[in-house]
Amino acid sequence: FGGVSAMTKDQILFVNGFSNKFSGWGGEDDDMFNRLKHHNMTVMRSMDDVSMYKMLKHKQSDPNPQRFKLIRTGMKRVKEDGVKNLQYKIMKKTEFPLYTYIKITF
């Protein structure tokens, strides 16, 4: 399920978004896939001749050593671990023509 994904705001809210327990590299995409399956949602994959992307070069984060445990226990937390209960404070907000940069703290 990783890479590039597209979901509507309503779909994100329906599955309670991504888990807030993941940090570093790995597992958050698998956890989201499990949330979609848990809510009986279907993942559709586009054909290569319809949509493509190229990953930007970036430094990979260190692997999260807890990622496999978090994936295994994700459905126990799905209702209370996600976008609906995320606590944050906006530190800075800058609007640009094509996007808005928002810096937050937890």
C-alpha positions in Angstrom: 0.0 0.0 0.0 3.0 2.3 0.4 4.3 4.8 -2.1 1.7 7.2 -3.5 -1.9 6.9 -2.3 -5.0 9.0 -2.7 -7.9 9.2 -0.3 -10.7 11.7 0.3 -11.0 13.6 3.6 -14.1 11.5 4.3 -12.2 8.2 3.8 -9.4 9.4 6.0 -11.8 10.3 8.8 -13.7 7.0 8.4 -10.6 4.9 9.1 -9.4 7.4 11.7 -6.4 8.4 9.6 -2.9 7.1 10.2 -1.8 5.8 13.6 0.1 8.3 15.8 2.4 5.6 17.2 4.7 5.3 14.2 8.0 7.2 14.0 11.0 6.7 11.8 10.8 4.4 8.7 8.4 1.6 8.2 5.0 0.1 9.1 2.7 3.1 8.8 1.6 2.1 5.3 1.0 -1.5 6.3 -1.0 -0.2 9.3 -3.1 2.0 7.1 -3.8 -0.9 4.7 -5.0 -2.9 7.7 -7.3 0.0 8.7 -8.8 0.0 5.2 -9.4 -3.7 5.2 -10.8 -3.5 8.8 -13.4 -1.0 7.5 -14.2 -3.1 4.4 -12.7 -0.6 2.0 -11.2 -1.6 -1.3 -7.7 -0.5 -2.5 -7.7 0.1 -6.3 -4.4 0.2 -8.1 -4.0 2.2 -11.3 -2.4 0.7 -14.4 1.1 1.8 -15.2 0.0 3.5 -18.4 -2.6 5.6 -16.6 -0.5 6.9 -13.7 3.1 6.9 -12.7 5.4 8.8 -10.3 9.0 9.2 -9.7 10.3 9.3 -6.1 12.3 12.3 -5.1 15.8 11.6 -3.8 15.8 11.7 0.0 17.7 10.4 3.0 15.9 7.3 4.4 15.0 7.5 8.1 16.2 4.9 10.5 13.9 1.8 10.7 11.4 1.9 13.6 12.4 -1.2 15.8 8.7 -1.3 17.1 7.1 -1.3 13.6 6.2 -5.1 13.5 4.7 -5.0 17.0 2.7 -1.8 16.1 1.4 -3.4 12.9 0.3 -6.6 14.8 -1.5 -4.6 17.5 -2.9 -1.8 15.3 -6.5 -3.0 15.2 -6.7 -2.9 19.0 -6.0 0.9 18.8 -7.8 1.9 15.6 -10.6 3.8 17.4 -8.4 5.8 19.8 -5.2 6.1 17.8 -5.5 8.3 14.8 -6.5 11.7 13.4 -9.6 12.0 15.6 -7.6 12.3 18.8 -4.4 13.9 17.5 -3.2 16.6 19.9 -1.0 19.3 18.4 -0.2 23.0 18.4 0.4 25.1 15.3 3.8 26.8 15.5 3.9 28.5 12.1 1.6 28.6 9.1 2.7 30.0 5.7 0.5 30.0 2.6 2.1 29.6 -0.8 0.4 29.6 -4.2 0.3 25.8 -4.5 0.4 24.6 -0.9 0.3 25.7 2.8 3.3 25.0 5.1 2.2 24.2 8.6 4.8 23.6 11.3 3.4 21.8 14.4 4.5 20.4 17.8 2.9 17.5 19.7 
